[in-house]
Amino acid sequence: MDLPTVLVTGFDPFAGNDINPSGELARRLGELGHPDCHLVADVLPVSFTRAPQLLAAAIDAHQPDILLMLGLAEHRHALTPERVALNLADADNPDNDGDQPAEAPLEPHGPAARFTTLPVKQIAHAIDAAGIPAHVSLTAGSYVCNAVLYTALGIAEQRGDHGKHAAAGPDGSEHHQPRLRAGFIHVPATPQLGGDPRFTLDELERGIRIALTTILGTPA
């Protein structure tokens, strides 16, 4: 039986920081892998324009069954799986390209919100039960993290809810795309960023691995 393909993404540093734990986690997971899946990783720019485009390209390239996106929430004190992505770009600070949208839709004709297709309550419970603080968060905010989640869930909707379906390739031939389950987890700051000493990169990796095991063990 073929192992499922999992794409994990994180982000580059932003807001003047030298590191971003989400990007470091993605790189580490991509290098070390996971025994129950074929795991690939990508690190996205903190850019309202480029991050969704590069995410869509990575999904096309890897054809994942599961997409787990990671981002940094510096002032949180837990790992927080996100339930909802909003059709909203509203930035308190510019992104790494200098863009600072205000109360703008991500997709002018898109739905107001899209819901994750990952089992957020089970993920949070499993991480918390392992001694790593975790709880479900309602929305991914209105910054670039939210933008990539909204984009990914739109792609998941296009692929449909039941198994694999045929789509036209560049040459006009049919190819099959796996159903995509997608979601987002915000991680707190590590000690290097002035965060809680409990949340070392090793501890965050342990939490994300628990999340992956939970997702892989939950029927699609």
C-alpha positions as CSV (number, residue, x, y, z in Angstrom):
1,M,0.0,0.0,0.0
2,D,1.4,3.4,-1.0
3,L,2.1,5.8,1.8
4,P,0.2,9.1,1.7
5,T,2.1,12.2,0.7
6,V,2.2,15.0,3.3
7,L,3.3,18.5,2.4
8,V,4.4,20.6,5.4
9,T,5.0,24.3,4.9
10,G,6.4,27.1,7.1
11,F,7.5,30.7,6.6
12,D,10.7,32.7,6.3
13,P,11.6,35.2,9.0
14,F,9.7,38.4,9.2
15,A,9.2,41.6,11.2
16,G,13.0,42.0,11.7
17,N,13.5,38.6,13.2
18,D,16.5,36.4,12.2
19,I,14.5,33.1,12.5
20,N,11.0,31.8,12.1
21,P,10.3,28.6,14.0
22,S,7.6,27.6,11.5
23,G,10.2,27.5,8.7
24,E,12.8,25.8,10.8
25,L,10.2,23.1,11.7
26,A,9.2,22.6,8.0
27,R,12.9,22.2,7.0
28,R,13.6,19.8,9.9
29,L,10.5,17.6,9.2
30,G,11.4,17.6,5.5
31,E,14.9,16.3,6.2
32,L,13.9,13.7,8.9
33,G,10.6,12.6,7.4
34,H,7.9,10.6,9.1
35,P,7.6,6.8,9.2
36,D,3.9,6.7,8.2
37,C,4.0,9.0,5.1
38,H,6.0,10.4,2.3
39,L,6.8,13.9,3.8
40,V,7.9,16.8,1.8
41,A,8.4,20.4,2.9
42,D,8.5,23.9,1.6
43,V,9.2,27.3,3.2
44,L,7.1,30.2,1.9
45,P,7.9,33.9,1.9
46,V,5.9,36.2,4.2
47,S,4.1,37.8,1.2
48,F,0.4,38.3,0.5
49,T,1.2,38.0,-3.2
50,R,3.9,35.3,-3.5
51,A,3.1,32.9,-0.7
52,P,-0.3,31.8,-2.1
53,Q,1.2,31.5,-5.6
54,L,4.1,29.4,-4.4
55,L,1.9,27.3,-2.2
56,A,-0.4,26.5,-5.1
57,A,2.7,25.6,-7.2
58,A,4.0,23.3,-4.4
59,I,0.6,21.5,-4.2
60,D,0.7,21.0,-8.0
61,A,4.3,19.7,-7.8
62,H,3.8,17.3,-4.9
63,Q,0.2,16.3,-5.2
64,P,-0.2,15.8,-1.5
65,D,-3.0,14.0,0.3
66,I,-2.5,16.1,3.4
67,L,-1.3,19.7,3.6
68,L,-0.2,20.9,7.1
69,M,0.9,24.6,7.1
70,L,2.7,26.1,10.0
71,G,3.1,29.8,11.0
72,L,4.4,31.8,13.9
73,A,2.1,33.4,16.5
74,E,4.6,35.1,18.8
75,H,2.3,36.1,21.6
76,R,0.5,32.8,22.0
77,H,1.4,30.3,24.7
78,A,0.2,27.1,23.0
79,L,0.2,25.3,19.6
80,T,-3.1,26.3,18.0
81,P,-4.7,24.4,15.2
82,E,-6.9,26.8,13.2
83,R,-10.5,26.1,12.4
84,V,-11.4,28.9,9.9
85,A,-9.8,31.0,7.2
86,L,-11.3,34.3,6.4
87,N,-11.7,36.0,3.0
88,L,-9.8,39.0,4.4
89,A,-6.4,40.6,4.1
90,D,-5.9,43.2,6.9
91,A,-2.4,43.7,8.0
92,D,-1.2,45.7,11.0
93,N,2.3,45.5,9.7
94,P,3.7,45.3,6.1
95,D,4.7,41.9,4.7
96,N,8.2,41.2,3.6
97,D,7.4,42.8,0.2
98,G,6.2,46.0,1.9
99,D,2.6,45.3,1.1
100,Q,0.0,46.2,3.8
101,P,-3.5,45.5,2.7
102,A,-6.4,46.9,4.7
103,E,-9.8,45.3,4.8
104,A,-9.3,43.8,1.4
105,P,-10.8,40.5,0.2
106,L,-8.4,37.7,-0.7
107,E,-10.8,36.6,-3.5
108,P,-13.4,39.2,-4.5
109,H,-16.0,36.6,-5.4
110,G,-14.9,33.9,-2.8
111,P,-16.9,32.8,0.2
112,A,-16.6,34.8,3.4
113,A,-14.8,31.9,5.2
114,R,-13.5,28.4,4.6
115,F,-13.2,25.7,7.2
116,T,-10.2,23.4,7.7
117,T,-10.6,19.8,6.7
118,L,-8.3,18.5,9.5
119,P,-9.5,17.2,12.8
120,V,-8.5,20.2,14.9
121,K,-10.1,19.1,18.2
122,Q,-8.4,15.7,18.0
123,I,-5.1,17.3,17.1
124,A,-5.2,19.8,20.0
125,H,-6.2,17.1,22.5
126,A,-3.4,14.7,21.4
127,I,-0.7,17.4,21.7
128,D,-2.1,18.7,25.0
129,A,-2.3,15.1,26.4
130,A,1.4,14.7,25.6
131,G,2.2,17.7,27.9
132,I,2.6,20.3,25.3
133,P,0.0,23.1,25.6
134,A,-2.4,23.2,22.7
135,H,-5.9,24.4,22.0
136,V,-8.1,25.1,19.0
137,S,-8.1,28.6,17.6
138,L,-11.2,29.9,15.8
139,T,-9.5,31.8,12.9
140,A,-6.0,32.2,11.4
141,G,-6.3,36.0,11.6
142,S,-6.0,38.3,8.6
143,Y,-2.3,38.2,7.8
144,V,-0.3,36.0,5.4
145,C,-1.0,32.8,7.5
146,N,-4.7,33.3,6.9
147,A,-4.1,34.0,3.2
148,V,-2.3,30.7,2.5
149,L,-4.9,28.7,4.5
150,Y,-7.7,30.3,2.6
151,T,-5.9,29.5,-0.7
152,A,-5.3,25.9,0.3
153,L,-8.9,25.3,1.3
154,G,-10.1,26.7,-2.0
155,I,-7.8,24.2,-3.8
156,A,-9.1,21.5,-1.6
157,E,-12.7,22.4,-2.5
158,Q,-11.9,22.2,-6.2
159,R,-10.6,18.7,-5.7
160,G,-13.8,17.5,-4.2
161,D,-14.8,15.4,-1.2
162,H,-14.6,11.9,-2.5
163,G,-11.4,10.1,-3.4
164,K,-9.5,11.0,-6.5
165,H,-10.9,12.7,-9.6
166,A,-9.5,13.3,-13.0
167,A,-8.2,16.7,-14.1
168,A,-6.8,17.9,-17.4
169,G,-3.0,18.0,-17.6
170,P,-1.0,20.6,-19.5
171,D,-1.1,18.3,-22.6
172,G,-4.9,17.8,-22.4
173,S,-4.6,14.3,-21.0
174,E,-6.3,13.3,-17.7
175,H,-4.4,12.8,-14.5
176,H,-5.7,12.0,-11.1
177,Q,-5.4,14.4,-8.1
178,P,-5.7,13.1,-4.6
179,R,-8.4,14.5,-2.3
180,L,-6.6,17.2,-0.3
181,R,-7.0,17.5,3.5
182,A,-5.6,20.9,4.6
183,G,-5.1,22.9,7.7
184,F,-2.9,25.2,9.7
185,I,-1.2,25.2,13.1
186,H,0.2,28.4,14.6
187,V,3.3,27.7,16.8
188,P,4.5,30.0,19.7
189,A,7.8,31.8,19.8
190,T,10.9,29.8,20.7
191,P,13.3,31.1,23.4
192,Q,15.5,32.8,20.7
193,L,12.6,35.1,20.0
194,G,11.9,35.8,23.7
195,G,9.2,33.1,23.9
196,D,8.3,30.6,26.7
197,P,11.3,28.4,27.5
198,R,9.1,25.4,27.3
199,F,8.8,25.8,23.5
200,T,12.1,24.8,22.2
201,L,12.3,23.8,18.5
202,D,12.6,20.2,19.7
203,E,9.4,20.5,21.7
204,L,7.6,22.1,18.9
205,E,8.7,19.4,16.5
206,R,7.4,16.8,18.9
207,G,4.0,18.6,19.0
208,I,3.8,18.8,15.2
209,R,4.8,15.1,14.9
210,I,1.9,14.2,17.2
211,A,-0.4,16.3,15.0
212,L,0.8,14.5,11.9
213,T,0.3,11.1,13.5
214,T,-3.2,12.2,14.6
215,I,-4.1,13.3,11.1
216,L,-2.8,10.2,9.5
217,G,-4.8,8.1,11.9
218,T,-8.0,9.9,11.3
219,P,-10.1,8.6,8.3
220,A,-10.5,11.1,5.5
